[in-house]
Amino acid sequence: MADGKRPRTSGAPVSSLSPADLEAIEDTLDFEVQLESLNQWQLAWRRFKKHRLAVMGSGIFLSIVAVAVVGPIFNPFDSTSIGLPDKIVYAGRPPSWVSGEWSPLLLMGETGRLQRDVFQLVINGARLSLVISVLATTISVIIGTAWGGVAGYFGGFLDTVLMRIVDAILSLPLLFVILVASKFLGSGSWVTVTMIFGLLGWGGIARLVRSQFLSLREEAFVDAARAVGVSDFRIIFRHILPNSLSPIIVSATLSIAGVIVGEAFVSYLGFGVDVTQPTWGNVLSNSLEFITQGNWWWPFFPGMAIVLTVLGINFMGDGLRDALDPRSRM
């Protein structure tokens, strides 16, 4: 329209309108609103991106994972063979950007006695600490999901027996049991530490999965599946379990942080991984003797690595919890 006004269509049949008038109406009337169809995971991803702390935590955690994976590959220096100076400095050397003749790079300082590079110990320790935490969490999630799923779906006497076993496991002081088990099974192997954490840390996940199965088995879609003759196995794995993945994923994410702290604690007490295989925990344990000598850099950097990793995972877990909640209004 030349005057920029909306066309007057009152009283005029649609068939009598010119193509220009119809085009003007389409431009001015907002009736072509298209709704984008998103599935559950796409909606969760959209909500997760709006959670700033979760995005920041994911960036921190993924950066540490990248350093653990590619750091030892692209770094040409070995923390166990950096050479010794002419005069051994028992208390180590502080961080420095200056390269010496005997040490390639003292970004995070040098340890005492064995004169090892703290930077190398933190990088190599990240790899083993993350492997232990991820594998132990995977074992716990598998056992806990299977245990809680069976108890929640079938219920009755079986549910009572299985959950009383879970209550007994949860009543035990976990760290004390881990220390005793590590002592009797032989401490020093990271595989042993992983199995201990994995086999003793599934009780909480089992209770969570049981509560989800108890709620979902009463839903209408489960009754419809039973009515048409669907087997229990198919109902569990095709209908109930996929709808329970959201809290399981969140719980697994937070469990990784718990295992990292637990492994550091056990190794700090000398019951964890052998000192020849660096983890953040045994690096902290080895620094205990030298803290009083002013060797602050040795425990500081692996401790900061643990703090940043746990914070990143916790932020990411909080974001996943909010994103996967269908009632969330993020």
C-alpha positions as CSV (number, residue, x, y, z in Angstrom):
1,M,0.0,0.0,0.0
2,A,1.3,3.4,-0.9
3,D,0.4,5.1,2.3
4,G,1.8,2.3,4.5
5,K,-1.6,1.7,6.2
6,R,-3.2,-1.7,6.6
7,P,-5.8,-2.5,3.9
8,R,-9.4,-2.1,4.8
9,T,-11.0,-5.5,4.4
10,S,-14.1,-5.3,6.5
11,G,-17.2,-6.1,4.4
12,A,-15.2,-7.2,1.4
13,P,-15.1,-10.9,0.5
14,V,-11.6,-12.5,0.4
15,S,-12.1,-13.5,-3.3
16,S,-12.5,-9.8,-4.2
17,L,-9.2,-8.7,-2.7
18,S,-6.3,-8.1,-5.0
19,P,-3.0,-10.0,-4.7
20,A,-1.3,-6.9,-3.3
21,D,-3.9,-6.6,-0.5
22,L,-3.5,-10.3,0.4
23,E,0.3,-9.9,0.6
24,A,-0.1,-6.8,2.8
25,I,-2.4,-8.7,5.1
26,E,0.1,-11.6,5.4
27,D,2.8,-9.1,6.3
28,T,0.8,-7.3,8.9
29,L,-1.1,-10.1,10.6
30,D,1.1,-12.4,12.6
31,F,-0.7,-15.7,11.9
32,E,2.3,-17.6,10.5
33,V,3.8,-18.5,13.8
34,Q,5.6,-21.8,13.5
35,L,6.2,-23.9,16.6
36,E,9.6,-25.8,16.7
37,S,9.2,-29.4,17.8
38,L,12.0,-30.4,20.2
39,N,12.5,-33.7,22.0
40,Q,13.4,-34.1,25.6
41,W,17.2,-34.0,25.1
42,Q,17.1,-30.9,22.8
43,L,15.0,-29.0,25.4
44,A,17.5,-30.1,28.1
45,W,20.4,-28.9,26.1
46,R,18.7,-25.5,25.5
47,R,18.1,-25.1,29.3
48,F,21.6,-26.3,30.1
49,K,23.1,-23.6,27.9
50,K,21.3,-20.9,29.9
51,H,22.9,-22.1,33.1
52,R,26.0,-20.0,33.2
53,L,27.7,-21.8,36.1
54,A,27.0,-25.2,34.5
55,V,28.6,-24.0,31.2
56,M,31.6,-22.6,33.1
57,G,31.9,-25.8,35.1
58,S,31.7,-27.9,31.9
59,G,34.5,-25.8,30.4
60,I,36.7,-26.3,33.4
61,F,36.1,-30.1,33.6
62,L,36.6,-30.7,29.9
63,S,39.7,-28.6,29.9
64,I,41.2,-30.7,32.7
65,V,40.2,-33.9,30.8
66,A,41.9,-32.6,27.6
67,V,45.0,-31.8,29.6
68,A,44.9,-35.3,31.1
69,V,44.5,-37.0,27.7
70,V,46.8,-35.0,25.5
71,G,49.2,-33.3,28.0
72,P,51.5,-36.3,28.6
73,I,51.5,-37.0,24.8
74,F,52.6,-33.6,23.6
75,N,54.8,-32.8,26.6
76,P,58.4,-34.1,25.9
77,F,59.5,-34.0,29.5
78,D,59.2,-36.8,32.1
79,S,58.6,-36.0,35.7
80,T,60.7,-39.0,36.8
81,S,63.8,-38.3,34.7
82,I,64.4,-34.5,34.7
83,G,68.0,-34.9,36.1
84,L,69.6,-33.8,39.3
85,P,71.5,-30.5,40.0
86,D,75.1,-30.5,41.1
87,K,73.9,-29.9,44.6
88,I,70.7,-31.6,45.6
89,V,68.2,-29.1,47.0
90,Y,66.4,-31.2,49.6
91,A,63.4,-28.8,50.0
92,G,63.0,-28.4,46.2
93,R,62.8,-25.2,44.2
94,P,59.9,-22.7,43.9
95,P,58.0,-22.1,40.6
96,S,60.0,-20.2,38.0
97,W,59.7,-19.3,34.4
98,V,63.4,-19.6,33.9
99,S,64.8,-22.9,32.5
100,G,67.8,-24.3,34.2
101,E,70.5,-26.7,32.9
102,W,69.0,-29.6,34.8
103,S,65.3,-28.9,34.7
104,P,63.4,-28.1,31.5
105,L,60.7,-25.9,33.0
106,L,59.7,-25.1,36.5
107,L,56.1,-23.9,36.0
108,M,54.9,-25.3,39.3
109,G,58.2,-25.8,41.1
110,E,60.3,-28.8,42.0
111,T,59.7,-31.4,44.6
112,G,62.1,-32.1,47.4
113,R,64.4,-35.1,47.7
114,L,63.8,-36.6,44.3
115,Q,63.7,-33.3,42.5
116,R,60.7,-34.0,40.4
117,D,58.7,-31.4,38.4
118,V,55.4,-30.6,40.0
119,F,53.9,-29.5,36.7
120,Q,54.6,-33.0,35.3
121,L,53.2,-34.7,38.4
122,V,49.9,-32.7,38.2
123,I,49.5,-33.5,34.5
124,N,50.2,-37.2,34.8
125,G,48.3,-37.4,38.0
126,A,45.2,-36.0,36.4
127,R,45.0,-38.9,33.9
128,L,45.0,-41.6,36.6
129,S,42.7,-39.7,39.0
130,L,40.1,-39.2,36.3
131,V,40.4,-42.8,35.1
132,I,39.8,-44.1,38.6
133,S,36.8,-41.8,39.2
134,V,35.1,-42.5,35.8
135,L,35.6,-46.3,36.0
136,A,34.5,-46.5,39.6
137,T,31.4,-44.4,38.9
138,T,30.6,-46.6,35.9
139,I,30.7,-49.7,38.0
140,S,28.6,-48.1,40.7
141,V,26.0,-46.9,38.2
142,I,25.7,-50.3,36.6
143,I,25.3,-52.2,39.9
144,G,23.0,-49.6,41.5
145,T,20.8,-49.3,38.5
146,A,20.3,-53.0,38.2
147,W,19.8,-53.5,41.9
148,G,17.4,-50.6,42.4
149,G,15.5,-51.4,39.1
150,V,14.8,-54.9,40.1
151,A,13.7,-53.9,43.6
152,G,11.5,-51.1,42.4
153,Y,9.8,-52.9,39.5
154,F,9.0,-56.2,41.2
155,G,8.5,-54.9,44.7
156,G,7.1,-57.1,47.5
157,F,9.3,-59.4,49.4
158,L,12.2,-59.1,46.9
159,D,12.1,-55.3,47.3
160,T,12.3,-55.6,51.1
161,V,15.3,-58.0,51.0
162,L,17.3,-56.0,48.4
163,M,16.7,-52.7,50.1
164,R,17.6,-53.9,53.5
165,I,21.0,-55.0,52.0
166,V,21.3,-51.5,50.6
167,D,20.5,-50.0,54.0
168,A,23.2,-52.1,55.6
169,I,25.8,-51.0,53.0
170,L,24.8,-47.3,53.5
171,S,25.1,-47.6,57.3
172,L,28.8,-48.5,57.0
173,P,31.4,-45.8,57.3
174,L,32.5,-45.9,53.7
175,L,36.0,-44.3,53.9
176,F,36.9,-46.6,56.9
177,V,35.7,-49.7,54.9
178,I,37.7,-48.5,51.9
179,L,40.8,-48.2,54.0
180,V,40.4,-51.6,55.5
181,A,39.6,-53.2,52.1
182,S,42.6,-51.5,50.5
183,K,44.8,-52.8,53.3
184,F,43.7,-56.4,53.0
185,L,43.4,-56.5,49.2
186,G,46.7,-54.9,48.7
187,S,47.1,-51.2,48.3
188,G,49.2,-49.7,45.5
189,S,47.2,-50.9,42.4
190,W,44.9,-48.3,40.8
191,V,42.7,-51.2,39.7
192,T,42.2,-52.3,43.3
193,V,41.3,-48.8,44.3
194,T,38.9,-48.5,41.4
195,M,37.1,-51.8,42.2
196,I,36.8,-50.9,45.9
197,F,35.2,-47.5,45.2
198,G,33.0,-49.0,42.5
199,L,31.8,-52.0,44.5
200,L,31.1,-50.0,47.7
201,G,29.6,-46.8,46.3
202,W,26.4,-47.9,44.5
203,G,24.0,-47.9,47.5
204,G,22.8,-44.3,46.9
205,I,22.2,-44.8,43.2
206,A,20.2,-48.0,43.9
207,R,17.8,-46.1,46.2
208,L,17.4,-43.4,43.6
209,V,16.6,-45.8,40.8
210,R,14.2,-47.8,43.0
211,S,12.2,-44.6,43.8
212,Q,12.0,-43.9,40.1
213,F,10.9,-47.4,39.2
214,L,8.3,-47.4,41.9
215,S,6.8,-44.2,40.5
216,L,7.0,-45.1,36.8
217,R,5.6,-48.6,37.1
218,E,2.2,-47.2,38.0
219,E,2.0,-44.9,35.0
220,A,-0.6,-45.5,32.3
221,F,1.9,-46.3,29.5
222,V,3.3,-49.2,31.6
223,D,-0.3,-50.6,32.2
224,A,-0.9,-50.3,28.5
225,A,2.3,-52.3,27.7
226,R,1.3,-55.0,30.2
227,A,-2.2,-55.1,28.6
228,V,-0.9,-55.9,25.2
229,G,1.4,-58.7,26.5
230,V,4.8,-56.9,26.6
231,S,7.3,-58.8,28.7
232,D,8.8,-57.4,31.9
233,F,12.2,-57.3,30.4
234,R,11.0,-55.1,27.5
235,I,9.0,-52.8,29.8
236,I,12.0,-52.2,32.1
237,F,14.5,-51.5,29.3
238,R,12.3,-49.8,26.7
239,H,9.8,-47.9,28.8
240,I,10.9,-47.4,32.4
241,L,14.7,-47.1,32.3
242,P,14.8,-44.5,29.5
243,N,12.5,-42.3,31.6
244,S,14.8,-42.7,34.6
245,L,18.0,-41.7,32.9
246,S,17.8,-38.0,33.9
247,P,18.4,-38.5,37.7
248,I,20.9,-41.3,37.0
249,I,23.0,-39.1,34.9
250,V,23.0,-36.3,37.5
251,S,23.9,-38.7,40.3
252,A,26.7,-40.2,38.2
253,T,28.1,-36.8,37.5
254,L,28.3,-35.9,41.1
255,S,29.6,-39.3,42.0
256,I,32.7,-38.7,39.8
257,A,33.6,-35.7,42.0
258,G,33.1,-37.8,45.2
259,V,35.4,-40.5,43.9
260,I,38.1,-38.0,43.1
261,V,38.0,-36.6,46.6
262,G,37.8,-40.1,48.1
263,E,40.8,-41.4,46.1
264,A,42.8,-38.3,47.1
265,F,42.0,-38.9,50.8
266,V,42.8,-42.6,50.6
267,S,46.1,-42.0,48.8
268,Y,46.9,-39.1,51.2
269,L,46.8,-41.7,54.0
270,G,49.0,-44.1,52.2
271,F,46.4,-46.7,51.3
272,G,45.8,-45.7,47.7
273,V,47.8,-45.9,44.5
274,D,51.5,-46.5,44.7
275,V,53.7,-43.5,44.7
276,T,55.4,-44.6,41.4
277,Q,52.0,-44.0,39.7
278,P,51.3,-40.3,40.3
279,T,47.7,-39.3,41.2
280,W,46.7,-36.0,42.8
281,G,46.2,-37.9,46.1
282,N,49.6,-39.4,46.4
283,V,51.3,-36.3,45.2
284,L,49.7,-34.5,48.2
285,S,50.7,-37.4,50.4
286,N,54.4,-37.1,49.4
287,S,54.4,-33.4,50.0
288,L,53.3,-33.7,53.7
289,E,56.9,-34.0,55.0
290,F,58.1,-30.8,53.2
291,I,55.3,-28.4,54.0
292,T,57.0,-27.4,57.2
293,Q,60.1,-26.5,55.2
294,G,58.2,-23.9,53.2
295,N,57.7,-26.1,50.2
296,W,54.2,-24.7,49.6
297,W,54.1,-25.2,45.8
298,W,54.2,-29.0,46.0
299,P,50.8,-29.5,47.7
300,F,49.2,-26.3,46.4
301,F,49.0,-27.1,42.7
302,P,47.6,-30.7,42.9
303,G,45.2,-29.4,45.6
304,M,44.0,-26.6,43.3
305,A,43.6,-29.2,40.5
306,I,41.3,-31.2,42.8
307,V,39.3,-28.2,43.9
308,L,38.8,-26.9,40.3
309,T,37.8,-30.3,39.0
310,V,35.3,-31.0,41.8
311,L,33.8,-27.5,41.5
312,G,33.5,-27.9,37.7
313,I,31.8,-31.2,38.1
314,N,29.4,-29.9,40.8
315,F,28.5,-26.9,38.7
316,M,27.9,-29.2,35.7
317,G,25.8,-31.6,37.9
318,D,23.7,-28.7,39.1
319,G,23.1,-27.6,35.5
320,L,22.2,-31.1,34.4
321,R,19.8,-31.5,37.3
322,D,17.9,-28.3,36.3
323,A,18.1,-28.9,32.6
324,L,16.8,-32.5,32.8
325,D,13.9,-31.5,35.1
326,P,10.8,-31.1,32.8
327,R,9.3,-28.7,35.4
328,S,12.3,-26.4,35.1
329,R,11.6,-22.8,33.9
330,M,15.2,-21.8,33.0
